[in-house]
Structures are given as structure tokens and as C-alpha cells.
Amino acid sequence: MKISDSRVGTVEPTAASGTADEPNFAIPPEISVPRDRRHHPRRSSPYRSISDQELTLVQISCDFICACVALPVALLILSALSTVPTNAPSQFGLSIKIDSFFPVAVVLALAFGGVYRVTHRQLQPSAFLEFRELSFGVGCGCVLTLAVGSLFHAAFGTIEPIATQLVTAVIVAIAVITLGRMVLRFFLHALTTTRVLVVGAGQTVERIMMNVRHDPGMTLVGRVVDGDLADAGALGRVADLPELCRRLDVHRILVAAGDQFSMESLDTYRDLQDDVHIAMVPRYYELISWRSRLTDLGGMPFLEIAQPHLSRWDRIMKRAFDLCISGAVLLVCSPILLLVAIGVKLSSPGPVLFRQVRLGRYAQPFMVTKFRSMTTDAVESRPAGTHTDNHGGTDKPLHEIRNKHDESWRITRFGAFLRRTGIDEIPQFINVFKGEMSVVGPRPFIPSESRVEGWAVRRFEVRPGITGLWQVSGRNDLTRSDLVQLDYLYVSSWSMWWDLKIMFETPKTMARGIGAY
């Protein structure tokens, strides 16, 4: 098996061989790393790693600079909106001086809250998931600034900070710091990389490796197996990890849950913890979602599985959200829809819209609507559902099952643009407004794909979505079994906050073109 990555070239691992005194792997010649990471941080490639200490320092500096920017911006906004004399433009300099402790207080509050301690441990940091911690930290920074200002006023007679100004600074700081972190991550992904080694074998490992390849901040080094024998696609075994991590300059190890377990492997992971970040996919990960919580019983860790809940109030709230979003999108995008309709009409003969039967809530059929992106003869020659394999191929990527590559030549040039940007999906908001779909939900199955049984049938308890967990997790690069599992996980662990996160992540996924065919 070959592991391809644009940053390291093509890596072709060899089968394990050697003696007890030699590591059972061969380092691919294409991978060049420094002998001593401490003294030779740069590689022959334009990408380099960043240490935990450097990342923490950069993150703190970014937050501090953003807080420094947010304070004067907040004061300017307040001076334009407020008629209180203390907020007047003439008092701008004095207000800056009085509230000058705010940026320092924000960084201190975030540090005490443990935000910087977990920065380097996150596989895929998300500004959306950080929003709550960031809001709490900045709010605590406001309180700390008021407390310090009151203390100095009592001790030295200085002017007390004004609460209105600091509250405004909190609102602006949350927005500015969030934007600053997104920009920082963009540059970190462009200039640095995290070298990842995967442990395990099978379909779970293939999915992990796919996700690593898709992440612009990671470089896939290779794979090792958790067993006595290394297959032809592996660099070695778990026992070889210390030497592999040293020679290949590995920063993170991702371990897939396997059937085998040994104390020797556990000791190896313990020895590596000081130098390499280790993340493990737990057993029965199909039951675990972001709502699951780690707890303990007498020092023994337990991962509590979140109970499925979708109450009547949840359904009402989700439907109200769909109506608001779909109505706003259709109203705002109506001029764009007209221009796109003209573009589709001019790109090739045929109707502007493409309609196809899909299965909605309770597996009831409905007609989904999209902008046509293929030639008319292609649409007519591909009846709904005739290209999908229902009796096998559950471990094949969806784009192979659906022959996406075979159909690529039928896509018009304008249609390719619509698919790449997701504009072809906008007419589906009509389906959302009518109650046939939801903004976020399971993938809308065509009838030939609907053969699911047992626990998987729960996907039909909610309306299918324009986007969903499947959309931000790989789209057509996923296998059918992955898709069914993600749909079940979404329905059984639904929350409005998760819907908002998926919506937040969708534009980034679309911009990177992950799983788009």
C-alpha cells in the first residue's frame, strides 16, 4: 500500500524484517528528518513543525494583540453610540489608560481557565468549539479588570474603570480574538505541519488516514500495526514506535481500537507520552459523540454514552430554526438565483433545475430540487438510483460505488463551478421551507440506498439535511458504512449546538473540496 502526501512525496513502506536487535522496519528514503529536533528544527521541505512551547507562546501573543486591538475599537464604537460624557471621543485617551489592564486580564483569565494548556492537544482546533471557553475567559478578564481597578482606586485614588466600556470591550474582544485565531491557524497550516503516525489496520485506520490526508495542518508519515506481524503496508510494529518516532520526527500518534491488547504496547505508549502526543480511538466509537463525557469511578475512567434525546420541544425548535434560515437564504439569494438560472440555461440545453426522488422523514419520498450541473442526456441516461450498489461495496468510498469519476466528463463547466461552491444546493432551501428537508440532518437517500436495518433506521426519525455530519466528515470519500454510522450518531446525539457547529464547518469543508466529485 502506498501512502501519498504532497509534502513528503510517495512513501512505499516495506514489510517488517529484522532481528531482535534491529528495528523491524525500513525508513523510506523520501522521508528526510533532522537527527536532533532541538538543534535542527527546519527540514529540507518548506514545512516545519512547531513545538508545544512555541505554539502556546504564539497563541498567547495572538490573543493579547487581539485584545489590545479590541479595546480601542470598543471604545470608538461606544463613543459613537453613547451620549454619556465619560464615553465621549474627548475622553478616549483617558479611557484607554483606565482600561489598559484589560488585555492582560483577558490572557490571564484564559490561562487560568486552562485554554492554553490544551491548545497543543487538539487534533482539529475549531473556533466554534472554542467560543464558549473564549467567552467565559474574556468575561472573567472583564471582572478581573474591574476588581483590579477598584483595588487601585481604594489604595491609590485612581479612577475606577467604567463597566459599560468593559462590557463593550468583551463583546468586541470575543469577535476579534475568534477572527485572530482563525487567521493564525491559516498561517500555521501554511507554514508548519504536524507529522502523524497511525497505529492499527482495517477500515477504521483507512478512515483515520483519509482524514489526516485531508487536514492541511498534518502530514501522514505512515502506519504501524498493533500485533506480532507487520503487513506489507506497515512501517513496523508498536514495539518499533520509539525508534520510528525518533528517526521520522513524529509529533503525534493516532491509535485505532484493535482486537489485540498487550502490556508491552501499553508500556511503549507510556514511554512515548513525554515526547509525542498520543490520541486513541476508543472501542465502540460508533456509540460515542461530542455529548459523551469522561468520568471516573474510584479512579477508573469511564466514558458515559449520551442518551438519545429528541423531544417535542427539540423538534419544534429545529423546525423554527429551519424556517428562519431557509426564508432568509431564499430572500437574500433571490438575485443570485436568477443569475445562476440564466447561467445554467446558457451553459447547455435543458431545464434549469434538476429534480430527483429522495427519502425524507419516516422514509417518505419527496422531490429534491437542485440547479442542473450536468448535460441533459447525462441526466436522462442516469435514472434515480440505478448507479448504486446495494448488495455490496459497503467498504468502498461512495464516489466509487456511484461511479462519480465516470460521470465527471458529463458535468458542464458552469456546473463544475456550482458544485465546487455549493451554489447548486441553494434550491434545496425550498424543500427546507416546505418541511421536506432540514438545514442540517442525515444525507437524503435515494430509494435504492435506503436498505438499512435495525439501529440504522433511526436516521429516518428526522428530516434529511442540506448539510450534515457526513458533509463535514468526508462526503463522497466516506464508505457507505461510514455514512450510515454518522447518520445514526447525528440523530441519537442531536443538539442545536451541534447543528450550529456543522453549519460553521460546512463552508470550510466546501472551500477545500473534500469529497466533492
Residue pairs with C-beta under 8 A, 6 or more apart in sequence:
1 13
1 232
1 233
2 10
2 11
2 12
3 10
3 11
3 12
3 13
3 209
3 220
3 222
3 223
3 233
4 10
4 11
4 213
5 11
5 213
5 219
5 220
7 45
7 47
7 193
7 219
8 30
8 31
8 45
8 219
8 220
8 221
9 30
9 31
10 30
11 28
11 30
11 31
11 221
11 222
12 28
13 25
13 26
13 28
13 222
13 223
13 232
13 233
13 234
13 235
14 25
14 26
14 232
15 230
15 231
15 232
15 234
16 24
16 25
16 229
16 230
16 234
16 236
16 237
16 240
17 24
17 26
18 24
18 25
23 236
23 240
23 243
23 244
24 230
24 236
24 237
24 239
24 240
25 224
25 230
25 234
25 235
25 236
25 240
25 243
25 244
26 235
27 235
27 247
27 248
28 222
31 221
31 248
32 43
32 44
33 43
33 247
33 248
33 249
34 40
34 41
34 42
34 43
34 249
37 49
37 249
41 48
41 49
41 51
42 48
43 249
47 191
47 192
47 193
47 219
48 191
48 192
48 193
49 192
49 193
49 194
49 195
49 249
49 251
50 58
50 188
50 192
52 120
55 119
55 120
55 188
56 116
56 119
56 120
58 184
58 188
59 116
59 119
59 181
59 184
60 107
60 111
60 116
62 177
62 180
62 181
62 184
63 106
63 107
63 110
63 177
63 180
63 181
64 103
64 104
64 106
64 107
65 180
66 173
66 176
66 177
66 179
66 180
67 102
67 103
67 106
67 107
67 138
67 141
67 173
67 176
67 177
68 103
69 176
70 169
70 172
70 173
70 175
70 176
70 177
71 96
71 99
71 100
71 102
71 103
71 169
71 172
71 173
72 92
72 96
73 172
73 176
74 165
74 168
74 169
74 171
74 172
74 173
75 87
75 92
75 95
75 96
75 99
75 165
75 168
75 169
76 89
76 92
77 168
77 172
78 87
78 164
78 165
78 168
79 87
79 88
79 89
79 91
79 92
82 164
84 164
85 91
86 95
86 162
87 95
87 162
87 164
87 165
94 159
95 162
95 165
98 149
98 158
98 159
98 160
98 161
98 162
99 145
99 161
99 162
99 165
99 166
99 169
101 145
101 148
101 149
102 141
102 142
102 145
102 166
102 169
102 173
105 141
105 142
105 144
105 145
105 148
106 137
106 138
106 141
106 173
106 177
107 141
108 141
108 144
109 137
109 138
109 139
109 140
109 141
109 144
110 116
110 133
110 134
110 137
110 138
110 141
112 140
113 133
113 136
113 137
113 140
115 130
115 133
115 134
115 137
119 125
120 277
121 277
123 252
123 279
124 215
124 217
125 181
125 185
126 501
126 504
126 505
127 178
127 181
127 182
127 185
127 504
128 500
128 501
128 504
128 505
129 501
130 178
130 181
131 174
131 178
134 174
134 177
134 178
135 174
138 170
138 173
138 174
138 177
139 170
141 170
141 173
142 166
142 167
142 169
142 170
145 161
145 166
146 161
146 163
146 166
149 158
149 160
149 161
150 160
152 158
153 159
153 160
185 217
188 217
189 216
189 217
190 216
192 217
193 217
193 218
193 219
194 217
194 218
194 219
194 251
194 252
195 218
195 219
195 221
195 248
195 249
195 250
195 251
195 252
196 212
196 218
196 219
196 220
196 221
196 250
196 251
196 252
196 253
196 254
197 221
197 222
197 223
197 224
197 235
197 241
197 244
197 245
197 248
197 250
197 252
197 253
197 254
198 205
198 208
198 209
198 212
198 220
198 222
198 223
198 224
198 253
198 254
198 255
198 256
199 223
199 224
199 225
199 226
199 238
199 241
199 253
199 254
199 255
199 256
200 208
200 223
200 225
200 226
200 255
200 256
200 257
200 258
201 223
201 225
201 226
201 227
201 231
201 234
201 256
201 258
202 256
202 258
203 395
203 479
203 481
204 256
204 257
204 281
204 285
205 223
205 256
207 474
207 478
207 479
207 482
208 254
208 256
208 281
209 220
209 223
210 474
210 477
211 473
211 474
212 218
212 220
212 254
213 220
214 474
214 477
214 512
214 514
216 512
218 252
221 235
221 248
221 250
222 234
222 235
222 248
223 233
223 234
223 235
224 230
224 234
224 235
224 236
224 237
224 238
224 240
224 241
224 244
225 231
225 234
225 236
225 237
225 238
226 237
226 238
226 255
226 258
226 260
226 265
227 237
227 258
227 260
228 237
229 237
230 236
230 237
235 244
236 244
238 264
238 265
238 268
239 264
239 265
239 268
241 253
241 268
241 269
241 272
242 268
242 271
242 272
244 250
245 253
245 272
245 275
245 276
250 276
251 276
251 277
252 276
252 277
252 278
252 279
253 269
253 272
253 276
253 277
253 278
253 279
254 279
254 280
254 281
255 269
255 278
255 279
255 280
255 281
256 281
257 280
257 281
257 282
257 283
257 284
257 285
269 278
272 278
282 288
282 303
286 485
286 488
286 489
287 305
288 303
288 305
289 306
289 489
289 492
289 493
290 493
290 498
291 306
291 493
291 495
291 498
292 303
292 304
292 305
292 306
293 303
293 304
293 306
294 301
294 302
294 303
294 304
295 301
295 302
295 303
295 304
296 302
306 492
306 493
308 458
308 491
308 492
308 493
309 494
310 461
310 462
310 491
310 494
314 494
314 496
317 496
318 438
318 462
318 494
318 496
318 499
319 435
321 439
321 496
321 499
322 432
322 433
322 438
322 439
322 463
323 433
325 429
325 432
325 439
326 429
326 430
326 432
326 433
326 439
327 433
329 426
329 429
330 337
330 429
330 430
330 433
333 426
336 423
336 426
337 426
337 427
340 371
340 418
340 423
340 426
341 352
341 371
343 414
344 352
344 371
344 372
344 373
344 414
344 415
344 418
345 352
346 414
347 412
347 413
347 414
347 415
348 375
348 376
348 412
349 376
350 372
350 375
350 376
350 379
351 372
351 376
352 371
352 372
353 369
353 370
353 371
353 372
353 427
354 369
354 370
354 371
354 372
354 373
354 374
354 379
355 367
355 368
355 369
355 370
356 367
356 368
356 370
356 384
356 446
357 365
357 366
357 367
357 368
357 384
357 446
357 447
358 365
358 366
358 367
358 368
358 444
358 445
358 446
358 447
358 464
359 365
359 366
359 444
359 445
359 446
359 447
359 450
359 460
359 464
360 366
360 436
360 437
360 444
360 463
360 464
361 460
361 461
361 462
361 463
361 464
362 460
362 461
363 450
363 460
365 447
366 431
366 436
366 437
368 428
368 431
368 436
368 437
368 444
369 427
369 428
369 430
369 431
370 424
370 425
370 427
370 428
371 415
371 418
371 423
371 424
371 426
371 427
372 379
372 415
373 411
373 412
373 414
373 415
373 416
373 418
373 419
373 424
374 407
374 410
374 411
374 412
374 415
375 410
375 412
377 410
378 407
378 410
382 407
384 446
384 447
384 448
385 446
385 447
385 448
385 449
386 448
387 402
387 403
388 401
388 402
388 446
388 448
388 449
389 396
389 401
390 448
390 449
390 451
393 400
393 401
393 480
394 479
394 480
394 481
395 479
395 481
396 479
396 480
397 476
397 477
397 478
397 479
398 404
398 475
398 476
398 477
398 478
398 479
398 480
398 483
398 515
399 405
399 476
399 477
399 515
399 517
401 480
402 476
404 476
404 517
405 517
408 517
411 419
415 424
417 423
418 424
419 516
420 510
420 513
420 516
421 510
422 506
422 510
425 466
428 437
428 466
429 439
429 466
431 437
432 438
432 439
432 466
435 463
436 463
437 444
437 463
437 464
437 465
437 466
438 462
438 463
438 464
438 465
438 466
439 465
439 466
439 467
439 499
439 503
440 465
440 466
440 467
440 468
440 499
440 502
440 503
441 462
441 463
441 464
441 465
441 466
441 468
441 490
442 459
442 460
442 462
442 464
442 465
442 468
442 470
442 487
442 490
442 491
443 464
443 465
443 468
443 470
443 471
443 483
443 487
444 464
444 465
445 464
449 480
452 459
452 484
455 488
456 484
456 487
456 488
458 488
458 491
458 492
459 484
459 487
459 488
459 490
459 491
461 491
462 491
462 494
465 471
467 502
467 503
467 506
468 486
468 487
468 490
468 502
469 486
469 487
469 489
469 490
469 502
470 478
470 482
470 483
470 486
470 487
471 502
471 506
471 509
472 502
472 505
472 506
472 509
473 482
473 486
474 482
474 514
474 515
475 509
475 514
475 515
475 516
476 515
476 516
476 517
477 514
477 515
478 486
478 515
490 498
510 516
